[in-house]
């Protein structure tokens, strides 16, 4: 059956359920293709086919094909995993029924087309009334039959699947022509390193608004469109698994990584994360990896901290949003990343209660559970608790530990098989083949500072169009793949329109905004964040190399020619007590001469990042002094905040308007403007 590529049938129907026998009896006196649904209640065990799907195919007038086309949203039927495909022909020459195919595959896709010459689904020749049964449907099994099962692998091949080959690549199975696949950091941009072992310099990519900003939209369709745009860039960069979305709750306002997470509320986090996953995984080309499972809410001492939490709090807060996406019936994440920390005394990478009892058994998750980078404490204990993939690899050290555990009986080969099969399933589901020769070139691949508008267009694979999405993004998203090419200007346009939906107007005294552009004579932009050093993303693993960053200063020129500027502060000034009087006076002088002031302040990147938490909620003293003193000399001050987490605003009643921008991505400078 693994050699079978096409099946010709004359009838299609769903088989009745049979509690005693998974393969219920087939009807007699006709040739039938039966889609035998699994007993499993796994989230992925659903058919993306509208009922009914029983369609007689007799006759040649095309009515049967039209009927079948009417039952589906597209020309593809995607079956649940572990779906049997059986064809029974009771009209065989031997007089006995015979199964010409009986397969069990993962993520099976059946594609159909008409066999009539010159005809298409939905159109046919009404005058063709012959009874030759030439209205047939061809079903092609996908993926290819060469894909191995774990039973075909040698022990060293199984072990190779349990850890990364490099910092970002999973190992290939060359004996079976199974390619390596690439993982890359997200969540608000694709960070593909220039060098395989690098954590710093990366290939250029679009930087979208961070999760903290996206959550301010309260718009799942908007977040889904960002996920889809990220998927297109993953395909362009040959990335098969995007490490996002970040789903941890903001349990403290000073969390250093709060910019990367949606909310302190598990319901909002779950709904937006589900939309993000749907966008990323919509075509089946790219996997999303949700992180960090679980109770991971601080950055300081994150490798050793232990979160002690009672059962009710664990369920109602820390697991609720993860449960929402794992149990999603349409598109659950293909991968989950465990956290560094301990929960109730046990590391997340070897936590039986979280990983086995809840994630696997209670929620029925069958995707890959991987470690955060360097989060494995005991590899054998991790395998026993179904941590499938260690990232990055240990260069054979942990393989030797696993072999010793096998020899001693501490670990069984069945446990290895379970994890290896999950990783193999992930590779087979995405299979965006990595070009080892790095032939996927573009004009900016060299890492220079040329603008992305000069980048050559890269051809990618055919991409499925989503049927959902906010109206604000429908046109741009459609343009992105209308000719199966990745358009960097369109990607930037999506980032810009998304940023405009995410900026929050905190204060608008006397309906000061919006301004009438015809009445704007002069504008002063004050603050390095507004011109030379725009603050648009967070620090750490999610840092994106963006080449098309737009600052507020540039955007103001679209509406006014008379624009002045004062730096106001040094971009990396984090002092919460000292004030630079020289820079302050310069800003005051510029503000006096302007009709309106756009004052850009917030938190410099040095004050918040992955790896540490903030000790307070204060902004630098220079930023606070700027707001206070500029508002004394100009009554038309608009404050634009750029910050990854909450800040204190002792001057909140002084400006006419305040925008909370959080970190709005590469096009965020234009959102308030």
Secondary structure as GFF3:
##gff-version 3
##sequence-region A 1 673
A	DSSP	beta_strand	6	9	.	.	.	ID=ss1
A	DSSP	beta_strand	11	14	.	.	.	ID=ss2
A	DSSP	beta_strand	31	36	.	.	.	ID=ss3
A	DSSP	beta_strand	55	56	.	.	.	ID=ss4
A	DSSP	alpha_helix	63	70	.	.	.	ID=ss5
A	DSSP	beta_strand	76	78	.	.	.	ID=ss6
A	DSSP	beta_strand	83	89	.	.	.	ID=ss7
A	DSSP	beta_strand	99	105	.	.	.	ID=ss8
A	DSSP	beta_strand	109	111	.	.	.	ID=ss9
A	DSSP	beta_strand	137	140	.	.	.	ID=ss10
A	DSSP	three_ten_helix	150	152	.	.	.	ID=ss11
A	DSSP	alpha_helix	155	160	.	.	.	ID=ss12
A	DSSP	three_ten_helix	174	176	.	.	.	ID=ss13
A	DSSP	beta_strand	183	185	.	.	.	ID=ss14
A	DSSP	alpha_helix	211	214	.	.	.	ID=ss15
A	DSSP	three_ten_helix	215	217	.	.	.	ID=ss16
A	DSSP	alpha_helix	220	236	.	.	.	ID=ss17
A	DSSP	beta_strand	241	243	.	.	.	ID=ss18
A	DSSP	three_ten_helix	258	260	.	.	.	ID=ss19
A	DSSP	alpha_helix	266	280	.	.	.	ID=ss20
A	DSSP	beta_strand	287	293	.	.	.	ID=ss21
A	DSSP	beta_strand	306	307	.	.	.	ID=ss22
A	DSSP	alpha_helix	311	313	.	.	.	ID=ss23
A	DSSP	pi_helix	314	318	.	.	.	ID=ss24
A	DSSP	alpha_helix	320	326	.	.	.	ID=ss25
A	DSSP	beta_strand	335	338	.	.	.	ID=ss26
A	DSSP	beta_strand	342	343	.	.	.	ID=ss27
A	DSSP	beta_strand	346	347	.	.	.	ID=ss28
A	DSSP	three_ten_helix	348	350	.	.	.	ID=ss29
A	DSSP	pi_helix	352	362	.	.	.	ID=ss30
A	DSSP	beta_strand	368	370	.	.	.	ID=ss31
A	DSSP	alpha_helix	379	384	.	.	.	ID=ss32
A	DSSP	alpha_helix	397	408	.	.	.	ID=ss33
A	DSSP	alpha_helix	413	430	.	.	.	ID=ss34
A	DSSP	three_ten_helix	452	454	.	.	.	ID=ss35
A	DSSP	beta_strand	458	459	.	.	.	ID=ss36
A	DSSP	alpha_helix	471	481	.	.	.	ID=ss37
A	DSSP	beta_strand	485	486	.	.	.	ID=ss38
A	DSSP	alpha_helix	488	502	.	.	.	ID=ss39
A	DSSP	beta_strand	504	508	.	.	.	ID=ss40
A	DSSP	three_ten_helix	509	511	.	.	.	ID=ss41
A	DSSP	three_ten_helix	517	519	.	.	.	ID=ss42
A	DSSP	beta_strand	523	526	.	.	.	ID=ss43
A	DSSP	three_ten_helix	528	530	.	.	.	ID=ss44
A	DSSP	alpha_helix	552	556	.	.	.	ID=ss45
A	DSSP	beta_strand	563	566	.	.	.	ID=ss46
A	DSSP	alpha_helix	581	592	.	.	.	ID=ss47
A	DSSP	beta_strand	596	602	.	.	.	ID=ss48
A	DSSP	three_ten_helix	605	607	.	.	.	ID=ss49
A	DSSP	alpha_helix	621	633	.	.	.	ID=ss50
A	DSSP	beta_strand	637	642	.	.	.	ID=ss51
A	DSSP	beta_strand	657	660	.	.	.	ID=ss52
A	DSSP	three_ten_helix	668	670	.	.	.	ID=ss53
###
